[in-house]
Amino acid sequence: MATPFDEKSVNLCVKLNLPIIKIASSDINDIVLVKKIIETQKPSIVSTGGASLEDIDNIVQLFSDAGVPLAVNHCVSLYPSEDNELELNQIDLLRERYPKNVIGFSTHEYHDWTSSIMMAYANGARVFERHIDIDYQAVPVSSYCSLPEQADQWFKAFKKAIEMCGRSPRKRRKISSTEAEYLTKLLRGAYAKRDLPAGYILTPEMMLGDFHLAIPLQDGQLSCRGVHKEYQMISAVKANEPIMVSQLRSLDKVEVK
């Protein structure tokens, strides 16, 4: 991909068969250039540094009307950017305002750009831009750029963010058997406070009088999750003994629909 700054450069992008075109923040209002890029029908990415919501609305609408994919990058056009200037919460704003567009982050910070990519990913950014430079003929590398070996750290932080964020935020995560087993061990089980005879009706109202809940929950024991129902004791239970599910008959009426 490349960033053309004039119409001739757009033609060169087409000649080189570049699959993506980048639009710089400074050109978000250059309608002549933007329309030339749209004519290529190539997916594009626009940075939004310094742009108003109206500016962003306009370019998003132009690409939408033409049916050309456009990713919208949150960007602060300060080179370099201080940590307190990153405004990463703007990613949330862009995601909510442009739900049909991929949202990204164009980054120019220089203190800690591994944490920022992780937070940007967690906020929903899925396209990322960072300036890469090399040492060449004693020309100093700009502070907002990364050396190739530093870019490797950046990608590792990106992959760590994916690992830590997990799956889709639109549906409940899958609970592992290990987690479920751990939580089961923390459930309370029902214990008799006094001798309970066969035929005794066990109700939630009897909680304080005739039985109590305590850890550990034994295998097959009535748990705190089941005490909201009514049961009849099939067999007697001695004081301080666990009340087992096999000793109970449910009195709750089940309506079949």
C-alpha positions in Angstrom: 0.0 0.0 0.0 1.0 3.6 -0.4 -0.2 7.1 0.4 -0.6 9.3 -2.7 -0.6 13.0 -2.3 -1.7 13.9 -5.8 -3.7 12.5 -8.7 -0.5 11.4 -10.6 0.5 9.3 -7.6 -2.9 7.7 -7.5 -2.3 6.6 -11.1 1.0 5.2 -10.1 -0.7 3.2 -7.3 -3.0 1.7 -9.9 -0.1 1.0 -12.3 1.7 -0.8 -9.4 -1.5 -2.7 -8.7 -1.3 -1.8 -5.0 -4.3 -3.5 -3.2 -4.8 -0.7 -0.6 -4.5 3.1 -0.7 -3.9 5.2 2.3 -5.3 8.7 2.7 -3.3 11.0 5.0 -5.0 13.1 7.6 -4.0 16.2 5.8 -6.0 15.1 2.7 -9.3 14.1 4.3 -10.9 17.3 2.9 -9.1 17.2 -0.4 -12.2 16.2 -2.3 -10.5 16.1 -5.7 -7.9 13.7 -4.5 -10.4 11.6 -2.4 -12.7 11.2 -5.4 -9.7 10.2 -7.6 -8.9 7.5 -5.0 -12.5 6.3 -4.9 -12.5 6.0 -8.7 -9.8 3.3 -8.4 -12.4 1.1 -6.4 -9.5 0.0 -4.2 -10.1 -0.5 -0.4 -8.7 2.5 1.4 -7.7 3.7 4.9 -8.0 7.2 6.1 -6.4 8.8 9.1 -8.5 11.3 11.0 -5.9 13.5 12.8 -7.3 17.1 13.2 -10.5 16.2 11.4 -14.0 17.2 12.7 -16.8 14.7 12.9 -18.3 16.4 9.9 -15.1 15.9 7.9 -15.1 12.2 8.8 -18.9 11.9 8.1 -18.3 13.3 4.6 -15.5 11.0 3.6 -17.3 7.9 5.0 -20.4 8.8 3.1 -18.4 9.3 -0.2 -16.9 5.9 0.1 -20.2 4.3 1.1 -22.1 5.9 -1.8 -19.4 4.4 -4.1 -19.5 1.0 -2.5 -15.8 1.1 -1.7 -14.5 -0.2 1.6 -13.0 2.4 3.9 -11.2 1.8 7.2 -11.2 4.9 9.6 -8.1 5.3 11.7 -8.1 7.3 14.9 -5.1 9.5 14.7 -3.5 12.4 16.6 -1.3 14.3 14.2 1.4 15.2 16.6 4.9 13.9 15.8 5.7 12.6 18.3 2.6 12.2 20.5 2.8 12.3 24.3 0.9 9.5 26.1 -1.6 12.0 27.5 -2.4 13.1 23.9 -3.4 9.7 22.5 -7.1 9.9 23.2 -7.6 6.2 22.7 -11.3 6.4 23.8 -11.9 8.1 20.4 -11.8 4.6 19.0 -15.0 3.8 20.8 -16.6 7.0 19.3 -15.6 6.0 15.8 -16.9 2.4 16.3 -20.2 3.6 17.5 -20.6 6.3 14.8 -19.4 4.1 11.9 -20.5 0.6 12.6 -20.1 -0.5 9.0 -16.5 0.6 8.8 -13.4 -1.1 10.2 -11.8 1.2 12.8 -8.1 1.5 13.3 -5.3 3.4 15.1 -2.5 5.4 13.5 0.2 5.8 16.1 3.0 8.4 16.7 3.7 8.0 20.4 7.3 7.5 21.5 7.2 6.6 25.2 5.3 3.3 25.3 3.8 2.2 22.0 3.4 -1.5 23.0 0.8 -0.7 25.7 -1.0 1.7 23.3 -1.5 -0.9 20.6 -2.8 -3.4 23.2 -5.3 -0.8 24.6 -6.3 0.2 21.1 -7.0 -3.4 20.1 -9.0 -3.8 23.3 -11.1 -0.7 22.3 -11.9 -2.3 19.0 -9.2 -1.0 16.6 -8.4 -3.6 13.9 -6.1 -1.6 11.5 -2.8 -0.3 12.7 -0.2 2.1 11.3 3.2 2.8 12.7 6.2 4.6 11.1 9.2 2.4 10.6 12.7 3.8 10.0 16.3 2.6 9.7 19.7 4.0 10.6 21.1 5.5 7.4 24.1 7.6 6.8 24.1 9.1 10.3 20.6 10.6 9.8 18.9 10.3 13.2 15.7 8.2 13.4 12.7 10.3 14.3 11.4 9.7 17.9 8.0 8.7 16.7 9.4 6.0 14.4 10.4 2.4 15.2 13.4 0.5 14.1 12.8 -2.9 12.5 13.7 -4.9 15.6 11.4 -2.6 17.7 8.6 -3.3 15.2 8.9 -6.9 16.2 8.1 -6.0 19.8 5.1 -4.0 18.5 3.8 -7.1 16.7 4.3 -9.2 19.7 2.3 -6.8 21.8 -0.4 -6.9 19.2 -0.5 -10.7 19.4 -0.6 -10.5 23.2 -3.6 -8.2 23.0 -5.4 -10.7 20.8 -4.6 -13.5 23.3 -5.7 -11.5 26.3 -8.9 -10.1 24.7 -10.1 -13.5 23.6 -13.1 -14.2 21.5 -16.1 -12.1 20.2 -17.5 -9.5 22.6 -21.0 -10.1 21.2 -21.7 -13.4 22.8 -20.9 -15.0 26.2 -17.5 -16.7 26.4 -17.3 -20.5 26.7 -16.8 -21.6 30.3 -14.0 -24.2 30.6 -14.5 -27.3 32.6 -11.5 -26.3 34.8 -13.2 -23.0 35.7 -16.6 -24.7 36.3 -15.0 -27.4 38.6 -13.2 -24.7 40.6 -16.5 -22.8 41.2 -18.4 -25.9 42.0 -16.0 -26.5 44.9 -17.0 -23.1 46.3 -20.8 -23.9 46.3 -22.5 -24.4 49.7 -24.3 -27.6 50.5 -27.5 -28.2 52.6 -27.0 -29.7 56.1 -29.7 -30.6 58.6 -29.8 -28.6 61.8 -31.8 -31.3 63.6 -33.1 -34.8 62.9 -35.5 -34.6 59.9 -37.9 -37.6 59.5 -39.0 -39.2 56.3 -41.9 -37.3 54.8 -40.7 -34.0 56.1 -41.4 -31.1 53.7 -38.3 -29.1 53.0 -39.1 -25.5 52.0 -37.0 -22.3 51.4 -38.7 -20.8 54.5 -37.1 -23.5 56.7 -33.6 -22.4 55.8 -32.9 -20.7 59.2 -34.9 -23.2 61.3 -34.1 -26.7 60.1 -31.1 -26.7 57.8 -28.2 -24.5 56.9 -25.7 -24.1 54.0 -22.0 -24.6 54.3 -18.9 -25.4 52.3 -17.9 -28.0 51.2 -20.5 -29.3 48.8 -20.3 -33.1 48.7 -21.0 -35.2 45.6 -24.8 -35.7 45.2 -25.6 -33.1 48.0 -28.4 -30.6 47.6 -26.6 -27.3 46.8 -27.5 -23.6 47.4 -28.6 -23.5 43.8 -31.5 -25.9 44.5 -32.9 -24.7 47.9 -35.4 -22.4 46.3 -37.6 -25.4 45.5 -39.8 -27.5 47.8 -38.9 -31.1 48.5 -40.3 -34.0 50.5 -37.8 -36.2 52.5 -37.8 -39.8 51.2 -35.6 -41.0 54.0 -34.6 -39.5 57.4 -31.6 -37.3 57.9 -29.7 -37.0 61.2 -28.7 -33.6 62.6 -25.5 -32.2 61.0 -25.6 -34.7 58.1 -25.7 -33.5 54.5 -29.0 -33.6 52.7 -28.5 -35.6 49.6 -30.5 -35.2 46.4 -31.3 -38.9 46.4 -33.1 -38.4 49.7 -35.5 -35.9 48.2 -38.6 -35.8 46.0 -39.4 -32.5 44.3 -42.8 -31.0 45.0 -42.5 -28.3 42.4 -45.1 -28.5 39.6 -43.6 -28.5 36.1 -45.8 -27.0 33.4 -45.3 -28.7 30.1 -45.7 -26.4 27.1 
